[in-house]
Each structure stands twice: as structure tokens, then as C-alpha cells.
Amino acid sequence: MTLSMDQVRAIQDGEAVPVVPPEVGEECILLRKDVYDRVRSVIEQDDLPSPRAIAGLVRVTLDEDQFDDYGDCKR
């Protein structure tokens, strides 16, 4: 797989870079290993906030119109 210079810079800056490898045919995310390890450690915690607590945080950070849009996004 060949990355563009923009993709390389983004990865070097710790950003997630979406790619679609032809062998996979689906979008995948490239991360530096240290960034992946940090994300993984957060995901694997047993004491994550409840969905209700997260919704409260989202409500605080978004204005009402944005929150209404967010609330329409359901799994």
C-alpha cells in the first residue's frame, strides 16, 4: 500500500487515516501503534461512563440544534 504525503503527515501527527485496501475492500483506519495502544486502553476499561453520562456531556458541548441532530443518530 502506498500512502500520500498528506496521509503520512497525518499519521506522523497522531491522526487516524482512513484507507480502503483493495485486498480488504472495506474502509480501515491507520494509526500509529502508540495512538492505537492509548485508544485500546481506554476502550478496555471497565469503568467507562454510562451512555446516559456521555449523552449529558454531549448535551453540554453541543448547542440545542446540534444535540437534536445527534439524538437522531441511533444504532
mmCIF file of the N, C-alpha and C atoms, coordinates in Angstrom:
data_MODEL
# 
_entry.id   MODEL 
# 
loop_
_atom_site.group_PDB 
_atom_site.id 
_atom_site.type_symbol 
_atom_site.label_atom_id 
_atom_site.label_alt_id 
_atom_site.label_comp_id 
_atom_site.label_asym_id 
_atom_site.label_entity_id 
_atom_site.label_seq_id 
_atom_site.pdbx_PDB_ins_code 
_atom_site.Cartn_x 
_atom_site.Cartn_y 
_atom_site.Cartn_z 
_atom_site.occupancy 
_atom_site.B_iso_or_equiv 
_atom_site.pdbx_formal_charge 
_atom_site.auth_seq_id 
_atom_site.auth_comp_id 
_atom_site.auth_asym_id 
_atom_site.auth_atom_id 
_atom_site.pdbx_PDB_model_num 
ATOM 1   N N  . MET A 1 1  ? 0.847   -1.163 0.000  1.00 0.00 ? 1  MET A N  1 
ATOM 2   C CA . MET A 1 1  ? 0.000   0.000  0.000  1.00 0.00 ? 1  MET A CA 1 
ATOM 3   C C  . MET A 1 1  ? 0.897   1.232  0.000  1.00 0.00 ? 1  MET A C  1 
ATOM 4   N N  . THR A 1 2  ? 0.548   2.178  -0.836 1.00 0.00 ? 2  THR A N  1 
ATOM 5   C CA . THR A 1 2  ? 1.288   3.422  -0.911 1.00 0.00 ? 2  THR A CA 1 
ATOM 6   C C  . THR A 1 2  ? 0.440   4.539  -0.334 1.00 0.00 ? 2  THR A C  1 
ATOM 7   N N  . LEU A 1 3  ? 1.037   5.337  0.554  1.00 0.00 ? 3  LEU A N  1 
ATOM 8   C CA . LEU A 1 3  ? 0.330   6.449  1.174  1.00 0.00 ? 3  LEU A CA 1 
ATOM 9   C C  . LEU A 1 3  ? 0.748   7.759  0.542  1.00 0.00 ? 3  LEU A C  1 
ATOM 10  N N  . SER A 1 4  ? -0.194  8.693  0.488  1.00 0.00 ? 4  SER A N  1 
ATOM 11  C CA . SER A 1 4  ? 0.149   10.036 0.008  1.00 0.00 ? 4  SER A CA 1 
ATOM 12  C C  . SER A 1 4  ? 0.951   10.749 1.098  1.00 0.00 ? 4  SER A C  1 
ATOM 13  N N  . MET A 1 5  ? 1.592   11.834 0.728  1.00 0.00 ? 5  MET A N  1 
ATOM 14  C CA . MET A 1 5  ? 2.358   12.605 1.717  1.00 0.00 ? 5  MET A CA 1 
ATOM 15  C C  . MET A 1 5  ? 1.435   13.182 2.786  1.00 0.00 ? 5  MET A C  1 
ATOM 16  N N  . ASP A 1 6  ? 0.212   13.569 2.405  1.00 0.00 ? 6  ASP A N  1 
ATOM 17  C CA . ASP A 1 6  ? -0.758  14.067 3.386  1.00 0.00 ? 6  ASP A CA 1 
ATOM 18  C C  . ASP A 1 6  ? -1.109  12.982 4.397  1.00 0.00 ? 6  ASP A C  1 
ATOM 19  N N  . GLN A 1 7  ? -1.285  11.752 3.924  1.00 0.00 ? 7  GLN A N  1 
ATOM 20  C CA . GLN A 1 7  ? -1.588  10.641 4.825  1.00 0.00 ? 7  GLN A CA 1 
ATOM 21  C C  . GLN A 1 7  ? -0.419  10.367 5.764  1.00 0.00 ? 7  GLN A C  1 
ATOM 22  N N  . VAL A 1 8  ? 0.790   10.393 5.224  1.00 0.00 ? 8  VAL A N  1 
ATOM 23  C CA . VAL A 1 8  ? 1.987   10.160 6.033  1.00 0.00 ? 8  VAL A CA 1 
ATOM 24  C C  . VAL A 1 8  ? 2.094   11.223 7.122  1.00 0.00 ? 8  VAL A C  1 
ATOM 25  N N  . ARG A 1 9  ? 1.903   12.488 6.745  1.00 0.00 ? 9  ARG A N  1 
ATOM 26  C CA . ARG A 1 9  ? 1.976   13.580 7.730  1.00 0.00 ? 9  ARG A CA 1 
ATOM 27  C C  . ARG A 1 9  ? 0.901   13.419 8.810  1.00 0.00 ? 9  ARG A C  1 
ATOM 28  N N  . ALA A 1 10 ? -0.293  13.046 8.393  1.00 0.00 ? 10 ALA A N  1 
ATOM 29  C CA . ALA A 1 10 ? -1.382  12.867 9.354  1.00 0.00 ? 10 ALA A CA 1 
ATOM 30  C C  . ALA A 1 10 ? -1.036  11.764 10.352 1.00 0.00 ? 10 ALA A C  1 
ATOM 31  N N  . ILE A 1 11 ? -0.521  10.658 9.873  1.00 0.00 ? 11 ILE A N  1 
ATOM 32  C CA . ILE A 1 11 ? -0.132  9.561  10.768 1.00 0.00 ? 11 ILE A CA 1 
ATOM 33  C C  . ILE A 1 11 ? 0.989   10.017 11.691 1.00 0.00 ? 11 ILE A C  1 
ATOM 34  N N  . GLN A 1 12 ? 1.961   10.731 11.150 1.00 0.00 ? 12 GLN A N  1 
ATOM 35  C CA . GLN A 1 12 ? 3.052   11.234 11.986 1.00 0.00 ? 12 GLN A CA 1 
ATOM 36  C C  . GLN A 1 12 ? 2.536   12.172 13.072 1.00 0.00 ? 12 GLN A C  1 
ATOM 37  N N  . ASP A 1 13 ? 1.448   12.890 12.776 1.00 0.00 ? 13 ASP A N  1 
ATOM 38  C CA . ASP A 1 13 ? 0.849   13.815 13.748 1.00 0.00 ? 13 ASP A CA 1 
ATOM 39  C C  . ASP A 1 13 ? -0.099  13.114 14.720 1.00 0.00 ? 13 ASP A C  1 
ATOM 40  N N  . GLY A 1 14 ? -0.207  11.785 14.604 1.00 0.00 ? 14 GLY A N  1 
ATOM 41  C CA . GLY A 1 14 ? -1.050  11.032 15.517 1.00 0.00 ? 14 GLY A CA 1 
ATOM 42  C C  . GLY A 1 14 ? -2.509  10.963 15.117 1.00 0.00 ? 14 GLY A C  1 
ATOM 43  N N  . GLU A 1 15 ? -2.821  11.363 13.894 1.00 0.00 ? 15 GLU A N  1 
ATOM 44  C CA . GLU A 1 15 ? -4.200  11.335 13.420 1.00 0.00 ? 15 GLU A CA 1 
ATOM 45  C C  . GLU A 1 15 ? -4.551  9.970  12.846 1.00 0.00 ? 15 GLU A C  1 
ATOM 46  N N  . ALA A 1 16 ? -5.842  9.678  12.846 1.00 0.00 ? 16 ALA A N  1 
ATOM 47  C CA . ALA A 1 16 ? -6.349  8.466  12.208 1.00 0.00 ? 16 ALA A CA 1 
ATOM 48  C C  . ALA A 1 16 ? -6.501  8.736  10.718 1.00 0.00 ? 16 ALA A C  1 
ATOM 49  N N  . VAL A 1 17 ? -6.098  7.791  9.896  1.00 0.00 ? 17 VAL A N  1 
ATOM 50  C CA . VAL A 1 17 ? -6.169  7.959  8.448  1.00 0.00 ? 17 VAL A CA 1 
ATOM 51  C C  . VAL A 1 17 ? -7.009  6.829  7.855  1.00 0.00 ? 17 VAL A C  1 
ATOM 52  N N  . PRO A 1 18 ? -8.169  7.170  7.266  1.00 0.00 ? 18 PRO A N  1 
ATOM 53  C CA . PRO A 1 18 ? -8.986  6.130  6.638  1.00 0.00 ? 18 PRO A CA 1 
ATOM 54  C C  . PRO A 1 18 ? -8.371  5.689  5.308  1.00 0.00 ? 18 PRO A C  1 
ATOM 55  N N  . VAL A 1 19 ? -8.347  4.385  5.091  1.00 0.00 ? 19 VAL A N  1 
ATOM 56  C CA . VAL A 1 19 ? -7.857  3.814  3.834  1.00 0.00 ? 19 VAL A CA 1 
ATOM 57  C C  . VAL A 1 19 ? -8.758  2.639  3.463  1.00 0.00 ? 19 VAL A C  1 
ATOM 58  N N  . VAL A 1 20 ? -8.781  2.310  2.173  1.00 0.00 ? 20 VAL A N  1 
ATOM 59  C CA . VAL A 1 20 ? -9.526  1.141  1.704  1.00 0.00 ? 20 VAL A CA 1 
ATOM 60  C C  . VAL A 1 20 ? -8.540  0.253  0.958  1.00 0.00 ? 20 VAL A C  1 
ATOM 61  N N  . PRO A 1 21 ? -7.922  -0.709 1.678  1.00 0.00 ? 21 PRO A N  1 
ATOM 62  C CA . PRO A 1 21 ? -7.004  -1.611 0.987  1.00 0.00 ? 21 PRO A CA 1 
ATOM 63  C C  . PRO A 1 21 ? -7.780  -2.486 -0.009 1.00 0.00 ? 21 PRO A C  1 
ATOM 64  N N  . PRO A 1 22 ? -7.299  -2.610 -1.241 1.00 0.00 ? 22 PRO A N  1 
ATOM 65  C CA . PRO A 1 22 ? -8.021  -3.411 -2.232 1.00 0.00 ? 22 PRO A CA 1 
ATOM 66  C C  . PRO A 1 22 ? -8.226  -4.857 -1.784 1.00 0.00 ? 22 PRO A C  1 
ATOM 67  N N  . GLU A 1 23 ? -7.284  -5.361 -0.985 1.00 0.00 ? 23 GLU A N  1 
ATOM 68  C CA . GLU A 1 23 ? -7.394  -6.751 -0.524 1.00 0.00 ? 23 GLU A CA 1 
ATOM 69  C C  . GLU A 1 23 ? -8.529  -6.932 0.484  1.00 0.00 ? 23 GLU A C  1 
ATOM 70  N N  . VAL A 1 24 ? -8.916  -5.858 1.140  1.00 0.00 ? 24 VAL A N  1 
ATOM 71  C CA . VAL A 1 24 ? -9.959  -5.918 2.164  1.00 0.00 ? 24 VAL A CA 1 
ATOM 72  C C  . VAL A 1 24 ? -11.291 -5.436 1.594  1.00 0.00 ? 24 VAL A C  1 
ATOM 73  N N  . GLY A 1 25 ? -11.244 -4.362 0.818  1.00 0.00 ? 25 GLY A N  1 
ATOM 74  C CA . GLY A 1 25 ? -12.448 -3.835 0.198  1.00 0.00 ? 25 GLY A CA 1 
ATOM 75  C C  . GLY A 1 25 ? -13.349 -3.047 1.139  1.00 0.00 ? 25 GLY A C  1 
ATOM 76  N N  . GLU A 1 26 ? -12.899 -2.795 2.338  1.00 0.00 ? 26 GLU A N  1 
ATOM 77  C CA . GLU A 1 26 ? -13.651 -2.006 3.305  1.00 0.00 ? 26 GLU A CA 1 
ATOM 78  C C  . GLU A 1 26 ? -12.736 -0.952 3.899  1.00 0.00 ? 26 GLU A C  1 
ATOM 79  N N  . GLU A 1 27 ? -13.378 0.137  4.390  1.00 0.00 ? 27 GLU A N  1 
ATOM 80  C CA . GLU A 1 27 ? -12.579 1.191  4.993  1.00 0.00 ? 27 GLU A CA 1 
ATOM 81  C C  . GLU A 1 27 ? -11.944 0.700  6.285  1.00 0.00 ? 27 GLU A C  1 
ATOM 82  N N  . CYS A 1 28 ? -10.667 0.967  6.426  1.00 0.00 ? 28 CYS A N  1 
ATOM 83  C CA . CYS A 1 28 ? -9.900  0.654  7.620  1.00 0.00 ? 28 CYS A CA 1 
ATOM 84  C C  . CYS A 1 28 ? -9.250  1.944  8.098  1.00 0.00 ? 28 CYS A C  1 
ATOM 85  N N  . ILE A 1 29 ? -8.797  1.948  9.334  1.00 0.00 ? 29 ILE A N  1 
ATOM 86  C CA . ILE A 1 29 ? -8.167  3.133  9.904  1.00 0.00 ? 29 ILE A CA 1 
ATOM 87  C C  . ILE A 1 29 ? -6.719  2.817  10.234 1.00 0.00 ? 29 ILE A C  1 
ATOM 88  N N  . LEU A 1 30 ? -5.808  3.665  9.762  1.00 0.00 ? 30 LEU A N  1 
ATOM 89  C CA . LEU A 1 30 ? -4.396  3.527  10.103 1.00 0.00 ? 30 LEU A CA 1 
ATOM 90  C C  . LEU A 1 30 ? -4.089  4.462  11.264 1.00 0.00 ? 30 LEU A C  1 
ATOM 91  N N  . LEU A 1 31 ? -3.438  3.918  12.277 1.00 0.00 ? 31 LEU A N  1 
ATOM 92  C CA . LEU A 1 31 ? -2.995  4.690  13.437 1.00 0.00 ? 31 LEU A CA 1 
ATOM 93  C C  . LEU A 1 31 ? -1.576  4.293  13.773 1.00 0.00 ? 31 LEU A C  1 
ATOM 94  N N  . ARG A 1 32 ? -0.821  5.241  14.324 1.00 0.00 ? 32 ARG A N  1 
ATOM 95  C CA . ARG A 1 32 ? 0.472   4.850  14.892 1.00 0.00 ? 32 ARG A CA 1 
ATOM 96  C C  . ARG A 1 32 ? 0.188   3.899  16.039 1.00 0.00 ? 32 ARG A C  1 
ATOM 97  N N  . LYS A 1 33 ? 1.116   2.983  16.309 1.00 0.00 ? 33 LYS A N  1 
ATOM 98  C CA . LYS A 1 33 ? 0.909   1.991  17.350 1.00 0.00 ? 33 LYS A CA 1 
ATOM 99  C C  . LYS A 1 33 ? 0.706   2.633  18.722 1.00 0.00 ? 33 LYS A C  1 
ATOM 100 N N  . ASP A 1 34 ? 1.452   3.693  19.043 1.00 0.00 ? 34 ASP A N  1 
ATOM 101 C CA . ASP A 1 34 ? 1.282   4.313  20.359 1.00 0.00 ? 34 ASP A CA 1 
ATOM 102 C C  . ASP A 1 34 ? -0.111  4.935  20.509 1.00 0.00 ? 34 ASP A C  1 
ATOM 103 N N  . VAL A 1 35 ? -0.659  5.478  19.431 1.00 0.00 ? 35 VAL A N  1 
ATOM 104 C CA . VAL A 1 35 ? -2.014  6.040  19.476 1.00 0.00 ? 35 VAL A CA 1 
ATOM 105 C C  . VAL A 1 35 ? -3.019  4.908  19.639 1.00 0.00 ? 35 VAL A C  1 
ATOM 106 N N  . TYR A 1 36 ? -2.847  3.841  18.879 1.00 0.00 ? 36 TYR A N  1 
ATOM 107 C CA . TYR A 1 36 ? -3.726  2.673  18.991 1.00 0.00 ? 36 TYR A CA 1 
ATOM 108 C C  . TYR A 1 36 ? -3.711  2.122  20.415 1.00 0.00 ? 36 TYR A C  1 
ATOM 109 N N  . ASP A 1 37 ? -2.530  2.000  20.998 1.00 0.00 ? 37 ASP A N  1 
ATOM 110 C CA . ASP A 1 37 ? -2.423  1.466  22.360 1.00 0.00 ? 37 ASP A CA 1 
ATOM 111 C C  . ASP A 1 37 ? -3.177  2.332  23.364 1.00 0.00 ? 37 ASP A C  1 
ATOM 112 N N  . ARG A 1 38 ? -3.106  3.655  23.203 1.00 0.00 ? 38 ARG A N  1 
ATOM 113 C CA . ARG A 1 38 ? -3.844  4.550  24.110 1.00 0.00 ? 38 ARG A CA 1 
ATOM 114 C C  . ARG A 1 38 ? -5.345  4.378  23.934 1.00 0.00 ? 38 ARG A C  1 
ATOM 115 N N  . VAL A 1 39 ? -5.798  4.329  22.685 1.00 0.00 ? 39 VAL A N  1 
ATOM 116 C CA . VAL A 1 39 ? -7.232  4.153  22.414 1.00 0.00 ? 39 VAL A CA 1 
ATOM 117 C C  . VAL A 1 39 ? -7.698  2.812  22.968 1.00 0.00 ? 39 VAL A C  1 
ATOM 118 N N  . ARG A 1 40 ? -6.931  1.789  22.740 1.00 0.00 ? 40 ARG A N  1 
ATOM 119 C CA . ARG A 1 40 ? -7.300  0.449  23.205 1.00 0.00 ? 40 ARG A CA 1 
ATOM 120 C C  . ARG A 1 40 ? -7.395  0.406  24.728 1.00 0.00 ? 40 ARG A C  1 
ATOM 121 N N  . SER A 1 41 ? -6.485  1.067  25.422 1.00 0.00 ? 41 SER A N  1 
ATOM 122 C CA . SER A 1 41 ? -6.524  1.041  26.884 1.00 0.00 ? 41 SER A CA 1 
ATOM 123 C C  . SER A 1 41 ? -7.788  1.725  27.406 1.00 0.00 ? 41 SER A C  1 
ATOM 124 N N  . VAL A 1 42 ? -8.253  2.763  26.726 1.00 0.00 ? 42 VAL A N  1 
ATOM 125 C CA . VAL A 1 42 ? -9.492  3.437  27.142 1.00 0.00 ? 42 VAL A CA 1 
ATOM 126 C C  . VAL A 1 42 ? -10.693 2.541  26.868 1.00 0.00 ? 42 VAL A C  1 
ATOM 127 N N  . ILE A 1 43 ? -10.730 1.929  25.708 1.00 0.00 ? 43 ILE A N  1 
ATOM 128 C CA . ILE A 1 43 ? -11.863 1.082  25.329 1.00 0.00 ? 43 ILE A CA 1 
ATOM 129 C C  . ILE A 1 43 ? -11.992 -0.109 26.270 1.00 0.00 ? 43 ILE A C  1 
ATOM 130 N N  . GLU A 1 44 ? -10.882 -0.649 26.726 1.00 0.00 ? 44 GLU A N  1 
ATOM 131 C CA . GLU A 1 44 ? -10.910 -1.855 27.543 1.00 0.00 ? 44 GLU A CA 1 
ATOM 132 C C  . GLU A 1 44 ? -11.174 -1.589 29.023 1.00 0.00 ? 44 GLU A C  1 
ATOM 133 N N  . GLN A 1 45 ? -11.324 -0.343 29.423 1.00 0.00 ? 45 GLN A N  1 
ATOM 134 C CA . GLN A 1 45 ? -11.592 -0.035 30.819 1.00 0.00 ? 45 GLN A CA 1 
ATOM 135 C C  . GLN A 1 45 ? -12.993 -0.499 31.199 1.00 0.00 ? 45 GLN A C  1 
ATOM 136 N N  . ASP A 1 46 ? -13.100 -1.033 32.403 1.00 0.00 ? 46 ASP A N  1 
ATOM 137 C CA . ASP A 1 46 ? -14.394 -1.480 32.898 1.00 0.00 ? 46 ASP A CA 1 
ATOM 138 C C  . ASP A 1 46 ? -15.211 -0.334 33.472 1.00 0.00 ? 46 ASP A C  1 
ATOM 139 N N  . ASP A 1 47 ? -14.564 0.780  33.785 1.00 0.00 ? 47 ASP A N  1 
ATOM 140 C CA . ASP A 1 47 ? -15.271 1.863  34.453 1.00 0.00 ? 47 ASP A CA 1 
ATOM 141 C C  . ASP A 1 47 ? -15.589 3.025  33.511 1.00 0.00 ? 47 ASP A C  1 
ATOM 142 N N  . LEU A 1 48 ? -15.979 2.693  32.279 1.00 0.00 ? 48 LEU A N  1 
ATOM 143 C CA . LEU A 1 48 ? -16.355 3.731  31.331 1.00 0.00 ? 48 LEU A CA 1 
ATOM 144 C C  . LEU A 1 48 ? -17.664 4.379  31.769 1.00 0.00 ? 48 LEU A C  1 
ATOM 145 N N  . PRO A 1 49 ? -17.871 5.646  31.431 1.00 0.00 ? 49 PRO A N  1 
ATOM 146 C CA . PRO A 1 49 ? -19.129 6.289  31.778 1.00 0.00 ? 49 PRO A CA 1 
ATOM 147 C C  . PRO A 1 49 ? -20.304 5.621  31.069 1.00 0.00 ? 49 PRO A C  1 
ATOM 148 N N  . SER A 1 50 ? -21.461 5.712  31.679 1.00 0.00 ? 50 SER A N  1 
ATOM 149 C CA . SER A 1 50 ? -22.666 5.134  31.082 1.00 0.00 ? 50 SER A CA 1 
ATOM 150 C C  . SER A 1 50 ? -23.063 5.944  29.845 1.00 0.00 ? 50 SER A C  1 
ATOM 151 N N  . PRO A 1 51 ? -23.851 5.337  28.953 1.00 0.00 ? 51 PRO A N  1 
ATOM 152 C CA . PRO A 1 51 ? -24.339 6.091  27.794 1.00 0.00 ? 51 PRO A CA 1 
ATOM 153 C C  . PRO A 1 51 ? -25.094 7.360  28.213 1.00 0.00 ? 51 PRO A C  1 
ATOM 154 N N  . ARG A 1 52 ? -25.818 7.309  29.331 1.00 0.00 ? 52 ARG A N  1 
ATOM 155 C CA . ARG A 1 52 ? -26.554 8.485  29.803 1.00 0.00 ? 52 ARG A CA 1 
ATOM 156 C C  . ARG A 1 52 ? -25.581 9.604  30.196 1.00 0.00 ? 52 ARG A C  1 
ATOM 157 N N  . ALA A 1 53 ? -24.469 9.238  30.864 1.00 0.00 ? 53 ALA A N  1 
ATOM 158 C CA . ALA A 1 53 ? -23.472 10.239 31.247 1.00 0.00 ? 53 ALA A CA 1 
ATOM 159 C C  . ALA A 1 53 ? -22.819 10.839 30.016 1.00 0.00 ? 53 ALA A C  1 
ATOM 160 N N  . ILE A 1 54 ? -22.541 10.013 29.028 1.00 0.00 ? 54 ILE A N  1 
ATOM 161 C CA . ILE A 1 54 ? -21.937 10.505 27.788 1.00 0.00 ? 54 ILE A CA 1 
ATOM 162 C C  . ILE A 1 54 ? -22.907 11.454 27.089 1.00 0.00 ? 54 ILE A C  1 
ATOM 163 N N  . ALA A 1 55 ? -24.197 11.106 27.054 1.00 0.00 ? 55 ALA A N  1 
ATOM 164 C CA . ALA A 1 55 ? -25.198 11.982 26.431 1.00 0.00 ? 55 ALA A CA 1 
ATOM 165 C C  . ALA A 1 55 ? -25.237 13.329 27.135 1.00 0.00 ? 55 ALA A C  1 
ATOM 166 N N  . GLY A 1 56 ? -25.096 13.330 28.456 1.00 0.00 ? 56 GLY A N  1 
ATOM 167 C CA . GLY A 1 56 ? -25.067 14.583 29.194 1.00 0.00 ? 56 GLY A CA 1 
ATOM 168 C C  . GLY A 1 56 ? -23.884 15.432 28.809 1.00 0.00 ? 56 GLY A C  1 
ATOM 169 N N  . LEU A 1 57 ? -22.735 14.796 28.629 1.00 0.00 ? 57 LEU A N  1 
ATOM 170 C CA . LEU A 1 57 ? -21.541 15.536 28.196 1.00 0.00 ? 57 LEU A CA 1 
ATOM 171 C C  . LEU A 1 57 ? -21.731 16.101 26.798 1.00 0.00 ? 57 LEU A C  1 
ATOM 172 N N  . VAL A 1 58 ? -22.340 15.309 25.926 1.00 0.00 ? 58 VAL A N  1 
ATOM 173 C CA . VAL A 1 58 ? -22.578 15.768 24.565 1.00 0.00 ? 58 VAL A CA 1 
ATOM 174 C C  . VAL A 1 58 ? -23.524 16.960 24.588 1.00 0.00 ? 58 VAL A C  1 
ATOM 175 N N  . ARG A 1 59 ? -24.552 16.886 25.423 1.00 0.00 ? 59 ARG A N  1 
ATOM 176 C CA . ARG A 1 59 ? -25.521 17.984 25.505 1.00 0.00 ? 59 ARG A CA 1 
ATOM 177 C C  . ARG A 1 59 ? -24.827 19.274 25.947 1.00 0.00 ? 59 ARG A C  1 
ATOM 178 N N  . VAL A 1 60 ? -23.878 19.168 26.855 1.00 0.00 ? 60 VAL A N  1 
ATOM 179 C CA . VAL A 1 60 ? -23.166 20.346 27.351 1.00 0.00 ? 60 VAL A CA 1 
ATOM 180 C C  . VAL A 1 60 ? -22.297 20.960 26.261 1.00 0.00 ? 60 VAL A C  1 
ATOM 181 N N  . THR A 1 61 ? -21.723 20.127 25.394 1.00 0.00 ? 61 THR A N  1 
ATOM 182 C CA . THR A 1 61 ? -20.779 20.636 24.404 1.00 0.00 ? 61 THR A CA 1 
ATOM 183 C C  . THR A 1 61 ? -21.432 21.060 23.097 1.00 0.00 ? 61 THR A C  1 
ATOM 184 N N  . LEU A 1 62 ? -22.658 20.634 22.849 1.00 0.00 ? 62 LEU A N  1 
ATOM 185 C CA . LEU A 1 62 ? -23.344 20.982 21.607 1.00 0.00 ? 62 LEU A CA 1 
ATOM 186 C C  . LEU A 1 62 ? -24.452 21.985 21.888 1.00 0.00 ? 62 LEU A C  1 
ATOM 187 N N  . ASP A 1 63 ? -24.743 22.834 20.908 1.00 0.00 ? 63 ASP A N  1 
ATOM 188 C CA . ASP A 1 63 ? -25.915 23.682 21.087 1.00 0.00 ? 63 ASP A CA 1 
ATOM 189 C C  . ASP A 1 63 ? -27.162 22.842 20.817 1.00 0.00 ? 63 ASP A C  1 
ATOM 190 N N  . GLU A 1 64 ? -28.337 23.373 21.106 1.00 0.00 ? 64 GLU A N  1 
ATOM 191 C CA . GLU A 1 64 ? -29.577 22.594 21.024 1.00 0.00 ? 64 GLU A CA 1 
ATOM 192 C C  . GLU A 1 64 ? -29.809 21.983 19.648 1.00 0.00 ? 64 GLU A C  1 
ATOM 193 N N  . ASP A 1 65 ? -29.582 22.748 18.569 1.00 0.00 ? 65 ASP A N  1 
ATOM 194 C CA . ASP A 1 65 ? -29.805 22.217 17.225 1.00 0.00 ? 65 ASP A CA 1 
ATOM 195 C C  . ASP A 1 65 ? -28.875 21.050 16.940 1.00 0.00 ? 65 ASP A C  1 
ATOM 196 N N  . GLN A 1 66 ? -27.617 21.181 17.322 1.00 0.00 ? 66 GLN A N  1 
ATOM 197 C CA . GLN A 1 66 ? -26.666 20.097 17.105 1.00 0.00 ? 66 GLN A CA 1 
ATOM 198 C C  . GLN A 1 66 ? -27.059 18.884 17.939 1.00 0.00 ? 66 GLN A C  1 
ATOM 199 N N  . PHE A 1 67 ? -27.499 19.099 19.182 1.00 0.00 ? 67 PHE A N  1 
ATOM 200 C CA . PHE A 1 67 ? -27.872 17.970 20.028 1.00 0.00 ? 67 PHE A CA 1 
ATOM 201 C C  . PHE A 1 67 ? -29.065 17.229 19.437 1.00 0.00 ? 67 PHE A C  1 
ATOM 202 N N  . ASP A 1 68 ? -30.028 17.962 18.895 1.00 0.00 ? 68 ASP A N  1 
ATOM 203 C CA . ASP A 1 68 ? -31.182 17.317 18.258 1.00 0.00 ? 68 ASP A CA 1 
ATOM 204 C C  . ASP A 1 68 ? -30.724 16.448 17.119 1.00 0.00 ? 68 ASP A C  1 
ATOM 205 N N  . ASP A 1 69 ? -29.774 16.939 16.298 1.00 0.00 ? 69 ASP A N  1 
ATOM 206 C CA . ASP A 1 69 ? -29.230 16.132 15.211 1.00 0.00 ? 69 ASP A CA 1 
ATOM 207 C C  . ASP A 1 69 ? -28.530 14.904 15.752 1.00 0.00 ? 69 ASP A C  1 
ATOM 208 N N  . TYR A 1 70 ? -27.738 15.082 16.836 1.00 0.00 ? 70 TYR A N  1 
ATOM 209 C CA . TYR A 1 70 ? -27.021 13.962 17.443 1.00 0.00 ? 70 TYR A CA 1 
ATOM 210 C C  . TYR A 1 70 ? -28.009 12.929 17.974 1.00 0.00 ? 70 TYR A C  1 
ATOM 211 N N  . GLY A 1 71 ? -29.076 13.407 18.604 1.00 0.00 ? 71 GLY A N  1 
ATOM 212 C CA . GLY A 1 71 ? -30.070 12.497 19.166 1.00 0.00 ? 71 GLY A CA 1 
ATOM 213 C C  . GLY A 1 71 ? -30.777 11.660 18.126 1.00 0.00 ? 71 GLY A C  1 
ATOM 214 N N  . ASP A 1 72 ? -30.809 12.152 16.866 1.00 0.00 ? 72 ASP A N  1 
ATOM 215 C CA . ASP A 1 72 ? -31.443 11.397 15.788 1.00 0.00 ? 72 ASP A CA 1 
ATOM 216 C C  . ASP A 1 72 ? -30.573 10.243 15.313 1.00 0.00 ? 72 ASP A C  1 
ATOM 217 N N  . CYS A 1 73 ? -29.298 10.236 15.691 1.00 0.00 ? 73 CYS A N  1 
ATOM 218 C CA . CYS A 1 73 ? -28.371 9.180  15.278 1.00 0.00 ? 73 CYS A CA 1 
ATOM 219 C C  . CYS A 1 73 ? -28.498 8.014  16.262 1.00 0.00 ? 73 CYS A C  1 
ATOM 220 N N  . LYS A 1 74 ? -29.108 6.962  15.798 1.00 0.00 ? 74 LYS A N  1 
ATOM 221 C CA . LYS A 1 74 ? -29.262 5.787  16.651 1.00 0.00 ? 74 LYS A CA 1 
ATOM 222 C C  . LYS A 1 74 ? -28.604 4.610  15.961 1.00 0.00 ? 74 LYS A C  1 
ATOM 223 N N  . ARG A 1 75 ? -28.196 3.661  16.751 1.00 0.00 ? 75 ARG A N  1 
ATOM 224 C CA . ARG A 1 75 ? -27.566 2.463  16.175 1.00 0.00 ? 75 ARG A CA 1 
ATOM 225 C C  . ARG A 1 75 ? -28.536 1.693  15.345 1.00 0.00 ? 75 ARG A C  1 
# 
